């Protein structure tokens, strides 16, 4: 026992010594930064001098520890402005980047921030309280990403990403079977601001995976983010992998959809979709197998057809990786739809080559209160594979009659400026605390 006691004391001493030996490296030039980085040990910090850093391509690498990460930070949060042709690449483990601003320029290649440097990825790393604003290539056809997440168990949190105008995702998660699958990434409390329509594919705000890797498990969680006027293209979030969670986010006046484009077994719950009557605003588009959509609130969405509040598409026989798989075993329940344009679209895209209609799909306990519309369901194909169970559906005429419909009463309630239909028998009540924009992005940065 005495030996074990002294071993424990020794380990504690070594751990405390590690913290005592941690160093702070103030740097004023890229040359000083490059000199400091190879020497970094767990607990060390590199502090960028306040001011403008122009045409700086940072390569930040090292191996910290869970208890003592290696940190790159601004001297004062928000006072370090990285401009011109600049970017940041991370590789290694347990690195943190805090308080930087990228503006007045664009990345010369690849990504503005990338969790990879050449062939080495970053794991257990954090980008926190950073800003990328109007940092776009003036040639809109040039493709780049603002943040590219590789590796495993990385976090992007409390960042503000606003004003991307050229081609490429604002934030993308890359998967591969060797280093970046079952990733456990967490995208949390970020503010995704205005993005103008790109006019072509490639303007997603978030993409998780690619068509060719869509069979891999992503295990990425997109939680409590605020998306405002993210109009880059139809897919605001494009999920192209399996086992991801999109939970408790706010989508305000975004002309597009949360799209489960490829991959299976994804979960969408607790989100608030606010269209405020803006044309083109939509909700969730469901494709593939075993998707779950529940406890979401859809309000004032005026997109039509493929941009409606809830869209189940038709699939293609023997679909190729980039094509549309058949919807199977979807479960959509306890959602509330208020003042939306024909909210349910079933079998969208039906045609000679898109004839695989949704199968074994359950839509249950939803409250649909859209008194502006006479019809609440638009079907493009036979709907015998869709079971409607205990939904309370109220249209312009007072009630959408049908089999297995709920008969509960509805009360309109005001919550944080929202009108919310409430019923004991169906639907959900949104978490209005999510609407407080001050909780998203860096506290010291304005929401443009």
Order of alpha helices (4+ residues) and beta strands (2+ residues): alpha-beta-alpha-beta-beta-beta-beta-beta-beta-beta-beta-beta-beta-beta-beta-beta-beta-beta-beta-beta-beta-beta-beta-beta-beta-beta-beta-beta-beta-beta-beta-beta-beta-beta-beta-beta-beta-beta-beta-beta-beta-beta-beta-beta-beta
